[in-house]
Each structure stands twice: as C-alpha cells, then as structure tokens.
C-alpha cells in the first residue's frame, strides 16, 4: 500500500502493518519519545504525514 492510501489518522493496526510488527510492539513504539502520538480519550492515533516523516527520520532500527 502507498503512503497516501492510508487514512489521515493511523490506528495501531495500520502502524503495525506498516512496521511489520505485532500490535503489541506497535503500542510500545507509539509510547516512544518523539513519536507523533495523538490521544483521543483512550484511543491512540498518529497523523499519517507526521508518522511517515518520523519513520523516515529514524536513524536506529526498530
């Protein structure tokens, strides 16, 4: 799937799909310092553009 095929707000399921990891690991990644996390009450989301920018700027391996 291309970047623009994803919705504007990514869920943990979509983030785990992009990263190729489990949803549990995706939740852990979303708690890392610097991750573009959006909290909507108890829900966690990430803005698509901010997430891909964050991902492209990573220097370490997830």
mmJSON file of the N, C-alpha and C atoms, coordinates in Angstrom:
{"data_MODEL":{"atom_site":{
"group_PDB":["ATOM","ATOM","ATOM","ATOM","ATOM","ATOM","ATOM","ATOM","ATOM","ATOM","ATOM","ATOM","ATOM","ATOM","ATOM","ATOM","ATOM","ATOM","ATOM","ATOM","ATOM","ATOM","ATOM","ATOM","ATOM","ATOM","ATOM","ATOM","ATOM","ATOM","ATOM","ATOM","ATOM","ATOM","ATOM","ATOM","ATOM","ATOM","ATOM","ATOM","ATOM","ATOM","ATOM","ATOM","ATOM","ATOM","ATOM","ATOM","ATOM","ATOM","ATOM","ATOM","ATOM","ATOM","ATOM","ATOM","ATOM","ATOM","ATOM","ATOM","ATOM","ATOM","ATOM","ATOM","ATOM","ATOM","ATOM","ATOM","ATOM","ATOM","ATOM","ATOM","ATOM","ATOM","ATOM","ATOM","ATOM","ATOM","ATOM","ATOM","ATOM","ATOM","ATOM","ATOM","ATOM","ATOM","ATOM","ATOM","ATOM","ATOM","ATOM","ATOM","ATOM","ATOM","ATOM","ATOM","ATOM","ATOM","ATOM","ATOM","ATOM","ATOM","ATOM","ATOM","ATOM","ATOM","ATOM","ATOM","ATOM","ATOM","ATOM","ATOM","ATOM","ATOM","ATOM","ATOM","ATOM","ATOM","ATOM","ATOM","ATOM","ATOM","ATOM","ATOM","ATOM","ATOM","ATOM","ATOM","ATOM","ATOM","ATOM","ATOM","ATOM","ATOM","ATOM","ATOM","ATOM","ATOM","ATOM","ATOM","ATOM","ATOM","ATOM","ATOM","ATOM","ATOM","ATOM","ATOM","ATOM","ATOM","ATOM","ATOM","ATOM","ATOM","ATOM","ATOM","ATOM","ATOM","ATOM","ATOM","ATOM","ATOM","ATOM","ATOM","ATOM","ATOM","ATOM","ATOM","ATOM","ATOM","ATOM","ATOM","ATOM","ATOM","ATOM","ATOM","ATOM","ATOM","ATOM","ATOM","ATOM","ATOM","ATOM","ATOM","ATOM","ATOM"],
"id":[1,2,3,4,5,6,7,8,9,10,11,12,13,14,15,16,17,18,19,20,21,22,23,24,25,26,27,28,29,30,31,32,33,34,35,36,37,38,39,40,41,42,43,44,45,46,47,48,49,50,51,52,53,54,55,56,57,58,59,60,61,62,63,64,65,66,67,68,69,70,71,72,73,74,75,76,77,78,79,80,81,82,83,84,85,86,87,88,89,90,91,92,93,94,95,96,97,98,99,100,101,102,103,104,105,106,107,108,109,110,111,112,113,114,115,116,117,118,119,120,121,122,123,124,125,126,127,128,129,130,131,132,133,134,135,136,137,138,139,140,141,142,143,144,145,146,147,148,149,150,151,152,153,154,155,156,157,158,159,160,161,162,163,164,165,166,167,168,169,170,171,172,173,174,175,176,177,178,179,180,181,182,183,184,185,186],
"type_symbol":["N","C","C","N","C","C","N","C","C","N","C","C","N","C","C","N","C","C","N","C","C","N","C","C","N","C","C","N","C","C","N","C","C","N","C","C","N","C","C","N","C","C","N","C","C","N","C","C","N","C","C","N","C","C","N","C","C","N","C","C","N","C","C","N","C","C","N","C","C","N","C","C","N","C","C","N","C","C","N","C","C","N","C","C","N","C","C","N","C","C","N","C","C","N","C","C","N","C","C","N","C","C","N","C","C","N","C","C","N","C","C","N","C","C","N","C","C","N","C","C","N","C","C","N","C","C","N","C","C","N","C","C","N","C","C","N","C","C","N","C","C","N","C","C","N","C","C","N","C","C","N","C","C","N","C","C","N","C","C","N","C","C","N","C","C","N","C","C","N","C","C","N","C","C","N","C","C","N","C","C","N","C","C","N","C","C"],
"label_atom_id":["N","CA","C","N","CA","C","N","CA","C","N","CA","C","N","CA","C","N","CA","C","N","CA","C","N","CA","C","N","CA","C","N","CA","C","N","CA","C","N","CA","C","N","CA","C","N","CA","C","N","CA","C","N","CA","C","N","CA","C","N","CA","C","N","CA","C","N","CA","C","N","CA","C","N","CA","C","N","CA","C","N","CA","C","N","CA","C","N","CA","C","N","CA","C","N","CA","C","N","CA","C","N","CA","C","N","CA","C","N","CA","C","N","CA","C","N","CA","C","N","CA","C","N","CA","C","N","CA","C","N","CA","C","N","CA","C","N","CA","C","N","CA","C","N","CA","C","N","CA","C","N","CA","C","N","CA","C","N","CA","C","N","CA","C","N","CA","C","N","CA","C","N","CA","C","N","CA","C","N","CA","C","N","CA","C","N","CA","C","N","CA","C","N","CA","C","N","CA","C","N","CA","C","N","CA","C","N","CA","C","N","CA","C","N","CA","C"],
"label_alt_id":[null,null,null,null,null,null,null,null,null,null,null,null,null,null,null,null,null,null,null,null,null,null,null,null,null,null,null,null,null,null,null,null,null,null,null,null,null,null,null,null,null,null,null,null,null,null,null,null,null,null,null,null,null,null,null,null,null,null,null,null,null,null,null,null,null,null,null,null,null,null,null,null,null,null,null,null,null,null,null,null,null,null,null,null,null,null,null,null,null,null,null,null,null,null,null,null,null,null,null,null,null,null,null,null,null,null,null,null,null,null,null,null,null,null,null,null,null,null,null,null,null,null,null,null,null,null,null,null,null,null,null,null,null,null,null,null,null,null,null,null,null,null,null,null,null,null,null,null,null,null,null,null,null,null,null,null,null,null,null,null,null,null,null,null,null,null,null,null,null,null,null,null,null,null,null,null,null,null,null,null,null,null,null,null,null,null],
"label_comp_id":["UNK","UNK","UNK","UNK","UNK","UNK","UNK","UNK","UNK","UNK","UNK","UNK","UNK","UNK","UNK","UNK","UNK","UNK","UNK","UNK","UNK","UNK","UNK","UNK","UNK","UNK","UNK","UNK","UNK","UNK","UNK","UNK","UNK","UNK","UNK","UNK","UNK","UNK","UNK","UNK","UNK","UNK","UNK","UNK","UNK","UNK","UNK","UNK","UNK","UNK","UNK","UNK","UNK","UNK","UNK","UNK","UNK","UNK","UNK","UNK","UNK","UNK","UNK","UNK","UNK","UNK","UNK","UNK","UNK","UNK","UNK","UNK","UNK","UNK","UNK","UNK","UNK","UNK","UNK","UNK","UNK","UNK","UNK","UNK","UNK","UNK","UNK","UNK","UNK","UNK","UNK","UNK","UNK","UNK","UNK","UNK","UNK","UNK","UNK","UNK","UNK","UNK","UNK","UNK","UNK","UNK","UNK","UNK","UNK","UNK","UNK","UNK","UNK","UNK","UNK","UNK","UNK","UNK","UNK","UNK","UNK","UNK","UNK","UNK","UNK","UNK","UNK","UNK","UNK","UNK","UNK","UNK","UNK","UNK","UNK","UNK","UNK","UNK","UNK","UNK","UNK","UNK","UNK","UNK","UNK","UNK","UNK","UNK","UNK","UNK","UNK","UNK","UNK","UNK","UNK","UNK","UNK","UNK","UNK","UNK","UNK","UNK","UNK","UNK","UNK","UNK","UNK","UNK","UNK","UNK","UNK","UNK","UNK","UNK","UNK","UNK","UNK","UNK","UNK","UNK","UNK","UNK","UNK","UNK","UNK","UNK"],
"label_asym_id":["A","A","A","A","A","A","A","A","A","A","A","A","A","A","A","A","A","A","A","A","A","A","A","A","A","A","A","A","A","A","A","A","A","A","A","A","A","A","A","A","A","A","A","A","A","A","A","A","A","A","A","A","A","A","A","A","A","A","A","A","A","A","A","A","A","A","A","A","A","A","A","A","A","A","A","A","A","A","A","A","A","A","A","A","A","A","A","A","A","A","A","A","A","A","A","A","A","A","A","A","A","A","A","A","A","A","A","A","A","A","A","A","A","A","A","A","A","A","A","A","A","A","A","A","A","A","A","A","A","A","A","A","A","A","A","A","A","A","A","A","A","A","A","A","A","A","A","A","A","A","A","A","A","A","A","A","A","A","A","A","A","A","A","A","A","A","A","A","A","A","A","A","A","A","A","A","A","A","A","A","A","A","A","A","A","A"],
"label_entity_id":["1","1","1","1","1","1","1","1","1","1","1","1","1","1","1","1","1","1","1","1","1","1","1","1","1","1","1","1","1","1","1","1","1","1","1","1","1","1","1","1","1","1","1","1","1","1","1","1","1","1","1","1","1","1","1","1","1","1","1","1","1","1","1","1","1","1","1","1","1","1","1","1","1","1","1","1","1","1","1","1","1","1","1","1","1","1","1","1","1","1","1","1","1","1","1","1","1","1","1","1","1","1","1","1","1","1","1","1","1","1","1","1","1","1","1","1","1","1","1","1","1","1","1","1","1","1","1","1","1","1","1","1","1","1","1","1","1","1","1","1","1","1","1","1","1","1","1","1","1","1","1","1","1","1","1","1","1","1","1","1","1","1","1","1","1","1","1","1","1","1","1","1","1","1","1","1","1","1","1","1","1","1","1","1","1","1"],
"label_seq_id":[1,1,1,2,2,2,3,3,3,4,4,4,5,5,5,6,6,6,7,7,7,8,8,8,9,9,9,10,10,10,11,11,11,12,12,12,13,13,13,14,14,14,15,15,15,16,16,16,17,17,17,18,18,18,19,19,19,20,20,20,21,21,21,22,22,22,23,23,23,24,24,24,25,25,25,26,26,26,27,27,27,28,28,28,29,29,29,30,30,30,31,31,31,32,32,32,33,33,33,34,34,34,35,35,35,36,36,36,37,37,37,38,38,38,39,39,39,40,40,40,41,41,41,42,42,42,43,43,43,44,44,44,45,45,45,46,46,46,47,47,47,48,48,48,49,49,49,50,50,50,51,51,51,52,52,52,53,53,53,54,54,54,55,55,55,56,56,56,57,57,57,58,58,58,59,59,59,60,60,60,61,61,61,62,62,62],
"pdbx_PDB_ins_code":[null,null,null,null,null,null,null,null,null,null,null,null,null,null,null,null,null,null,null,null,null,null,null,null,null,null,null,null,null,null,null,null,null,null,null,null,null,null,null,null,null,null,null,null,null,null,null,null,null,null,null,null,null,null,null,null,null,null,null,null,null,null,null,null,null,null,null,null,null,null,null,null,null,null,null,null,null,null,null,null,null,null,null,null,null,null,null,null,null,null,null,null,null,null,null,null,null,null,null,null,null,null,null,null,null,null,null,null,null,null,null,null,null,null,null,null,null,null,null,null,null,null,null,null,null,null,null,null,null,null,null,null,null,null,null,null,null,null,null,null,null,null,null,null,null,null,null,null,null,null,null,null,null,null,null,null,null,null,null,null,null,null,null,null,null,null,null,null,null,null,null,null,null,null,null,null,null,null,null,null,null,null,null,null,null,null],
"Cartn_x":[0.835,0.0,0.879,0.474,1.225,0.85,1.728,1.532,0.172,-0.203,-1.456,-2.692,-2.517,-3.651,-4.151,-3.337,-3.723,-4.583,-5.45,-6.275,-5.414,-5.98,-5.234,-4.79,-5.611,-5.237,-5.034,-3.822,-3.477,-3.804,-4.32,-4.581,-3.386,-3.394,-2.308,-2.243,-3.373,-3.401,-2.65,-2.899,-2.219,-0.734,-0.398,1.009,1.745,1.126,1.78,1.952,0.995,1.098,2.272,2.389,3.464,4.829,4.933,6.208,6.514,5.496,5.705,5.946,5.169,5.318,3.937,3.926,2.651,2.028,0.74,0.074,0.639,1.037,1.633,2.917,3.766,5.004,4.675,3.663,3.26,2.818,2.082,1.697,2.937,3.947,5.183,5.899,5.948,6.586,5.855,4.532,3.742,4.019,4.558,4.879,6.301,7.081,8.454,8.474,9.489,9.676,9.872,9.172,9.301,8.291,7.578,6.569,5.408,4.892,3.814,2.442,2.298,1.092,-0.015,-1.218,-2.41,-3.294,-3.612,-4.513,-5.9,-6.866,-8.264,-8.969,-9.097,-9.567,-8.677,-9.223,-8.385,-7.796,-8.097,-7.62,-6.299,-5.465,-4.173,-4.175,-3.769,-3.703,-2.423,-2.089,-0.953,-1.357,-1.049,-1.275,-0.398,-0.982,-0.262,1.026,0.94,2.118,3.198,2.789,3.751,4.393,3.606,4.142,5.198,4.899,5.869,7.109,6.94,8.111,8.955,8.303,9.006,9.737,9.063,9.648,10.851,10.746,11.834,13.04,12.831,13.929,14.592,14.097,14.696,16.095,16.999,18.381,18.656,17.858,18.063,17.088,17.267,16.39,15.343,14.113,13.011,12.965],
"Cartn_y":[-1.18,0.0,1.242,2.259,3.511,4.389,5.307,6.179,6.876,7.407,8.159,7.27,5.961,5.044,4.85,5.217,5.089,6.285,6.121,7.252,8.332,9.517,10.633,10.346,9.634,9.23,7.72,7.303,5.881,5.258,4.03,3.264,2.364,1.716,0.796,-0.352,-0.782,-1.863,-1.452,-0.242,0.248,0.485,0.991,1.21,-0.119,-1.134,-2.448,-3.037,-2.798,-3.278,-2.606,-1.304,-0.546,-0.984,-1.145,-1.513,-2.999,-3.814,-5.254,-5.884,-5.437,-5.953,-6.251,-6.804,-7.087,-5.783,-5.841,-4.663,-4.298,-5.301,-5.037,-4.214,-4.587,-3.839,-2.443,-2.332,-1.024,-0.103,-0.645,0.159,0.65,-0.195,0.204,1.299,1.166,2.173,3.506,3.451,4.674,5.424,4.752,5.389,5.953,5.72,6.228,7.753,8.33,9.776,10.205,11.237,11.753,11.189,10.133,9.576,10.566,10.794,11.778,11.243,10.974,10.361,11.389,11.003,11.797,10.951,11.476,10.774,11.399,10.547,10.965,10.113,10.691,9.951,8.738,7.528,6.343,5.778,6.423,5.938,6.582,5.817,6.319,6.321,7.448,7.598,8.351,8.328,9.113,9.734,10.997,11.662,10.992,10.655,9.918,10.622,11.903,12.628,12.713,13.012,13.1,11.746,10.672,9.33,8.977,9.18,8.814,9.704,10.961,11.829,11.304,10.943,10.368,9.093,8.241,6.971,7.184,8.106,8.377,9.019,9.671,10.334,9.453,8.218,7.292,6.896,6.932,6.534,5.127,4.676,3.337,2.348,1.113,0.057,-0.256,-0.336,-0.652,-2.154],
"Cartn_z":[0.0,0.0,0.0,-0.741,-0.773,0.415,0.733,1.884,1.839,0.702,0.599,0.59,0.515,0.573,2.005,2.966,4.372,4.779,5.791,6.254,6.918,7.073,7.669,9.093,9.859,11.208,11.222,11.56,11.574,12.923,12.882,14.095,14.369,15.515,15.86,14.858,14.358,13.369,12.099,11.628,10.424,10.681,11.846,12.182,12.259,12.855,12.926,11.542,10.65,9.262,8.545,8.706,8.061,8.593,9.919,10.536,10.415,10.123,10.027,11.386,12.372,13.735,14.309,15.498,16.163,16.663,16.957,17.507,18.872,19.658,20.972,20.823,19.87,19.627,19.103,18.258,17.731,18.869,19.848,21.019,21.756,21.886,22.566,21.788,20.472,19.621,19.761,19.842,19.95,21.253,22.248,23.527,23.566,22.523,22.496,22.427,23.03,22.985,21.533,21.134,19.786,18.792,19.179,18.281,18.183,16.975,16.794,17.229,18.507,19.051,19.256,18.878,19.139,20.043,21.21,22.133,22.025,21.77,21.737,22.779,23.971,25.143,25.346,25.23,25.455,24.16,23.039,21.744,21.376,20.687,20.23,18.708,18.149,16.706,16.359,15.075,14.587,13.259,13.101,11.824,10.775,9.643,8.588,8.164,7.853,7.364,8.439,9.67,10.77,11.045,10.96,11.2,10.157,8.88,7.843,7.901,8.286,8.482,9.63,10.752,11.903,11.497,10.748,10.327,9.412,8.478,7.537,8.213,9.342,10.057,11.101,11.259,12.249,11.816,12.745,12.459,12.966,13.938,14.513,13.863,14.193,13.676,14.719,14.277,15.191,15.372],
"occupancy":[1.0,1.0,1.0,1.0,1.0,1.0,1.0,1.0,1.0,1.0,1.0,1.0,1.0,1.0,1.0,1.0,1.0,1.0,1.0,1.0,1.0,1.0,1.0,1.0,1.0,1.0,1.0,1.0,1.0,1.0,1.0,1.0,1.0,1.0,1.0,1.0,1.0,1.0,1.0,1.0,1.0,1.0,1.0,1.0,1.0,1.0,1.0,1.0,1.0,1.0,1.0,1.0,1.0,1.0,1.0,1.0,1.0,1.0,1.0,1.0,1.0,1.0,1.0,1.0,1.0,1.0,1.0,1.0,1.0,1.0,1.0,1.0,1.0,1.0,1.0,1.0,1.0,1.0,1.0,1.0,1.0,1.0,1.0,1.0,1.0,1.0,1.0,1.0,1.0,1.0,1.0,1.0,1.0,1.0,1.0,1.0,1.0,1.0,1.0,1.0,1.0,1.0,1.0,1.0,1.0,1.0,1.0,1.0,1.0,1.0,1.0,1.0,1.0,1.0,1.0,1.0,1.0,1.0,1.0,1.0,1.0,1.0,1.0,1.0,1.0,1.0,1.0,1.0,1.0,1.0,1.0,1.0,1.0,1.0,1.0,1.0,1.0,1.0,1.0,1.0,1.0,1.0,1.0,1.0,1.0,1.0,1.0,1.0,1.0,1.0,1.0,1.0,1.0,1.0,1.0,1.0,1.0,1.0,1.0,1.0,1.0,1.0,1.0,1.0,1.0,1.0,1.0,1.0,1.0,1.0,1.0,1.0,1.0,1.0,1.0,1.0,1.0,1.0,1.0,1.0,1.0,1.0,1.0,1.0,1.0,1.0],
"B_iso_or_equiv":[0.0,0.0,0.0,0.0,0.0,0.0,0.0,0.0,0.0,0.0,0.0,0.0,0.0,0.0,0.0,0.0,0.0,0.0,0.0,0.0,0.0,0.0,0.0,0.0,0.0,0.0,0.0,0.0,0.0,0.0,0.0,0.0,0.0,0.0,0.0,0.0,0.0,0.0,0.0,0.0,0.0,0.0,0.0,0.0,0.0,0.0,0.0,0.0,0.0,0.0,0.0,0.0,0.0,0.0,0.0,0.0,0.0,0.0,0.0,0.0,0.0,0.0,0.0,0.0,0.0,0.0,0.0,0.0,0.0,0.0,0.0,0.0,0.0,0.0,0.0,0.0,0.0,0.0,0.0,0.0,0.0,0.0,0.0,0.0,0.0,0.0,0.0,0.0,0.0,0.0,0.0,0.0,0.0,0.0,0.0,0.0,0.0,0.0,0.0,0.0,0.0,0.0,0.0,0.0,0.0,0.0,0.0,0.0,0.0,0.0,0.0,0.0,0.0,0.0,0.0,0.0,0.0,0.0,0.0,0.0,0.0,0.0,0.0,0.0,0.0,0.0,0.0,0.0,0.0,0.0,0.0,0.0,0.0,0.0,0.0,0.0,0.0,0.0,0.0,0.0,0.0,0.0,0.0,0.0,0.0,0.0,0.0,0.0,0.0,0.0,0.0,0.0,0.0,0.0,0.0,0.0,0.0,0.0,0.0,0.0,0.0,0.0,0.0,0.0,0.0,0.0,0.0,0.0,0.0,0.0,0.0,0.0,0.0,0.0,0.0,0.0,0.0,0.0,0.0,0.0,0.0,0.0,0.0,0.0,0.0,0.0],
"pdbx_formal_charge":[null,null,null,null,null,null,null,null,null,null,null,null,null,null,null,null,null,null,null,null,null,null,null,null,null,null,null,null,null,null,null,null,null,null,null,null,null,null,null,null,null,null,null,null,null,null,null,null,null,null,null,null,null,null,null,null,null,null,null,null,null,null,null,null,null,null,null,null,null,null,null,null,null,null,null,null,null,null,null,null,null,null,null,null,null,null,null,null,null,null,null,null,null,null,null,null,null,null,null,null,null,null,null,null,null,null,null,null,null,null,null,null,null,null,null,null,null,null,null,null,null,null,null,null,null,null,null,null,null,null,null,null,null,null,null,null,null,null,null,null,null,null,null,null,null,null,null,null,null,null,null,null,null,null,null,null,null,null,null,null,null,null,null,null,null,null,null,null,null,null,null,null,null,null,null,null,null,null,null,null,null,null,null,null,null,null],
"auth_seq_id":[1,1,1,2,2,2,3,3,3,4,4,4,5,5,5,6,6,6,7,7,7,8,8,8,9,9,9,10,10,10,11,11,11,12,12,12,13,13,13,14,14,14,15,15,15,16,16,16,17,17,17,18,18,18,19,19,19,20,20,20,21,21,21,22,22,22,23,23,23,24,24,24,25,25,25,26,26,26,27,27,27,28,28,28,29,29,29,30,30,30,31,31,31,32,32,32,33,33,33,34,34,34,35,35,35,36,36,36,37,37,37,38,38,38,39,39,39,40,40,40,41,41,41,42,42,42,43,43,43,44,44,44,45,45,45,46,46,46,47,47,47,48,48,48,49,49,49,50,50,50,51,51,51,52,52,52,53,53,53,54,54,54,55,55,55,56,56,56,57,57,57,58,58,58,59,59,59,60,60,60,61,61,61,62,62,62],
"auth_comp_id":["UNK","UNK","UNK","UNK","UNK","UNK","UNK","UNK","UNK","UNK","UNK","UNK","UNK","UNK","UNK","UNK","UNK","UNK","UNK","UNK","UNK","UNK","UNK","UNK","UNK","UNK","UNK","UNK","UNK","UNK","UNK","UNK","UNK","UNK","UNK","UNK","UNK","UNK","UNK","UNK","UNK","UNK","UNK","UNK","UNK","UNK","UNK","UNK","UNK","UNK","UNK","UNK","UNK","UNK","UNK","UNK","UNK","UNK","UNK","UNK","UNK","UNK","UNK","UNK","UNK","UNK","UNK","UNK","UNK","UNK","UNK","UNK","UNK","UNK","UNK","UNK","UNK","UNK","UNK","UNK","UNK","UNK","UNK","UNK","UNK","UNK","UNK","UNK","UNK","UNK","UNK","UNK","UNK","UNK","UNK","UNK","UNK","UNK","UNK","UNK","UNK","UNK","UNK","UNK","UNK","UNK","UNK","UNK","UNK","UNK","UNK","UNK","UNK","UNK","UNK","UNK","UNK","UNK","UNK","UNK","UNK","UNK","UNK","UNK","UNK","UNK","UNK","UNK","UNK","UNK","UNK","UNK","UNK","UNK","UNK","UNK","UNK","UNK","UNK","UNK","UNK","UNK","UNK","UNK","UNK","UNK","UNK","UNK","UNK","UNK","UNK","UNK","UNK","UNK","UNK","UNK","UNK","UNK","UNK","UNK","UNK","UNK","UNK","UNK","UNK","UNK","UNK","UNK","UNK","UNK","UNK","UNK","UNK","UNK","UNK","UNK","UNK","UNK","UNK","UNK","UNK","UNK","UNK","UNK","UNK","UNK"],
"auth_asym_id":["A","A","A","A","A","A","A","A","A","A","A","A","A","A","A","A","A","A","A","A","A","A","A","A","A","A","A","A","A","A","A","A","A","A","A","A","A","A","A","A","A","A","A","A","A","A","A","A","A","A","A","A","A","A","A","A","A","A","A","A","A","A","A","A","A","A","A","A","A","A","A","A","A","A","A","A","A","A","A","A","A","A","A","A","A","A","A","A","A","A","A","A","A","A","A","A","A","A","A","A","A","A","A","A","A","A","A","A","A","A","A","A","A","A","A","A","A","A","A","A","A","A","A","A","A","A","A","A","A","A","A","A","A","A","A","A","A","A","A","A","A","A","A","A","A","A","A","A","A","A","A","A","A","A","A","A","A","A","A","A","A","A","A","A","A","A","A","A","A","A","A","A","A","A","A","A","A","A","A","A","A","A","A","A","A","A"],
"auth_atom_id":["N","CA","C","N","CA","C","N","CA","C","N","CA","C","N","CA","C","N","CA","C","N","CA","C","N","CA","C","N","CA","C","N","CA","C","N","CA","C","N","CA","C","N","CA","C","N","CA","C","N","CA","C","N","CA","C","N","CA","C","N","CA","C","N","CA","C","N","CA","C","N","CA","C","N","CA","C","N","CA","C","N","CA","C","N","CA","C","N","CA","C","N","CA","C","N","CA","C","N","CA","C","N","CA","C","N","CA","C","N","CA","C","N","CA","C","N","CA","C","N","CA","C","N","CA","C","N","CA","C","N","CA","C","N","CA","C","N","CA","C","N","CA","C","N","CA","C","N","CA","C","N","CA","C","N","CA","C","N","CA","C","N","CA","C","N","CA","C","N","CA","C","N","CA","C","N","CA","C","N","CA","C","N","CA","C","N","CA","C","N","CA","C","N","CA","C","N","CA","C","N","CA","C","N","CA","C","N","CA","C","N","CA","C","N","CA","C"],
"pdbx_PDB_model_num":[1,1,1,1,1,1,1,1,1,1,1,1,1,1,1,1,1,1,1,1,1,1,1,1,1,1,1,1,1,1,1,1,1,1,1,1,1,1,1,1,1,1,1,1,1,1,1,1,1,1,1,1,1,1,1,1,1,1,1,1,1,1,1,1,1,1,1,1,1,1,1,1,1,1,1,1,1,1,1,1,1,1,1,1,1,1,1,1,1,1,1,1,1,1,1,1,1,1,1,1,1,1,1,1,1,1,1,1,1,1,1,1,1,1,1,1,1,1,1,1,1,1,1,1,1,1,1,1,1,1,1,1,1,1,1,1,1,1,1,1,1,1,1,1,1,1,1,1,1,1,1,1,1,1,1,1,1,1,1,1,1,1,1,1,1,1,1,1,1,1,1,1,1,1,1,1,1,1,1,1,1,1,1,1,1,1]
}}}
